[in-house]
């Protein structure tokens, strides 16, 4: 299965307790729905896990993953990103996008000049931010992923039209 057919839906942020539970961070719009897309696989597809959400905790869920029986097993998975096949995920409304679809898109300003490429999508609680790699530079800028700052996302053409806030790219 190609990368574009797999979507990252969560990550293990470490062990929870001493009985093999993990701290699971969900990247799905409805965080509890992550278990509905199981079995989830590692990025390389080498391992698959069924998910049993135990309870909600700060920053995600305490969860059991199939085959993870000890705290050591859970510790070893820290940082593991979990993926689901795109066809298991719900279709999105026209104004919503999977983060995986945005990464790598060319970002143009409203005049057609290239501003860079989407390197990552971040969410620190308030709203999504697009991390844009500025061409020919090592720096990146964070662009609010709002209707005002990003009026057009054209997945077919592989581009985003942005109207960045004044001074963002200076």
N, C-alpha and C positions, 0 to 999 in steps of 0.2 A: 504494500500500500504506500503511495507516495505521501510526502509530508503534507501536501495540500489537502489530502483526504483525512488527515488526523488533526484534531484540534485539542490544544492543551486546556483541560477543564479543572485542573487542581494541582496541588503540590503537597508533599509531605514535609512538614516543618520540624519534625523530630518525634521523639517518643513521648507518650503521655502515660505516666505511671510506670509500673514495673511488670505488667502482665501482657505486654505485646501490643497495647493500643498505640496508635499514632495520632499526632496532631495533624489534621488535614485541613488545608486551606482550599476553599472552593472558589473557582473563577467563574462560576455560572451565575446568570442573572438571578435565579432563585437558588441560593447557596445549597439548600437541602436537596435540590434536584440532582446533584452530582451522583448520588447513588443510583439514580434511575438510568444512568448511561453505562453502568458497569456491564461486563468487566472492563476495567480501564487498564491500559498498558503503559509500559515505560516508553520513552522516546524512541529507543531502538527496537521496540516491539518484542524484546527478549522475554519479558515477564508480564503476566496479566494478573490483575487482582479483582476479586469481588469485594464490594464495599458494604460494611454494615456500620451506619452512623449510630454511635452510642448515645451521645448527648452533645449539645452545643456548648462550646467553651469560648473564652476570649480569643478572637482571631480565627475562629473556625469551628471545627468539630473534633471531639475524641471519636476515633473510628477504629474498627477492626478491619484489617486487610487479610484476605485469605492467604494462608501460608506464613503469616507473621505471628509467631507464637511467643517470642521473648522480647524483653526490653532491648537486648542487643540487636535482634532482627530489626526492630523499629528504629533504633539509633542508626543502623547502617543505611536506612532509606532516607535519612534527612537530606532535603534538597531535591529529591526525586520528583520530577514533573510527571503527571499522569494524563494520558491522552485517551480520547474516545473517537471512534470513526464519525466523520461528519454526518453520515446518513442516519446516525442514531440521535443527532441533536435536532431540536425544533427549527423550523424555518423562522427567519427573523423578519420583522416588519422592515419596510424600505429604509427607515432612518436608523436602523441598528446594524452593527457589524461585529463579526468575530474578530478579536484582536489579531489572530493569525492571518486574517485577510488583509489587514492594514499594513503589516510589517513588510517593508521592501517597496512600498508604493512611492512613486515620485511625487514630490510636493511642489506645486507651482503657485506663484502669486496670481492675483486676479489679472495681471497683465501678461501672463504666460512665462515669466522668468522662473527658472528653477531655483527653489529654495533649499532643496536637499531631498533625502529619502527618509522614510519612517524607519527608525532603528528599533524602537520598542514602544509599547503602550503601557503607561503606568496609571495606577489609581491609588491615591493616598487618602481616600475617604470622601473627598468632595466630588470630583469629576475626573473623567479620564484626561490624561495628558499624552500627547504624541511627542516622543523624543525624536527630533529631526537631526540627522547627521548633515552638517553644513558641507557642501562640496568643497574639496580642496583644503579643508581645515580639520583639525583633530577635535574641535569642540562640537558639542551638540546644543540644541535649544529645546526647551519644552514649550509646546504649543497647546493651549487649551483646546480640547476636542469638543467644541460647542458649535452650534449652528452659526453664530456670528463669526467665529474665527475660522471655521471650516465649512463654508457653504456648500461645497460639492465633493462627494466621494464617488468616483467612477471606477468600480472594480473591473469592469470589462476593459477599459482603456488603461488600467493600472496606474491611475493618478488621483491626486487630491488637489483641489483648488483651495488655497488658504488666503485669508485676509487677516494676517497676524496683527496683534495689537501694536500700536505705535511704539517704536524703540526696541521691540523684541529681538530683531536681527541685527541691531547696530553693534 
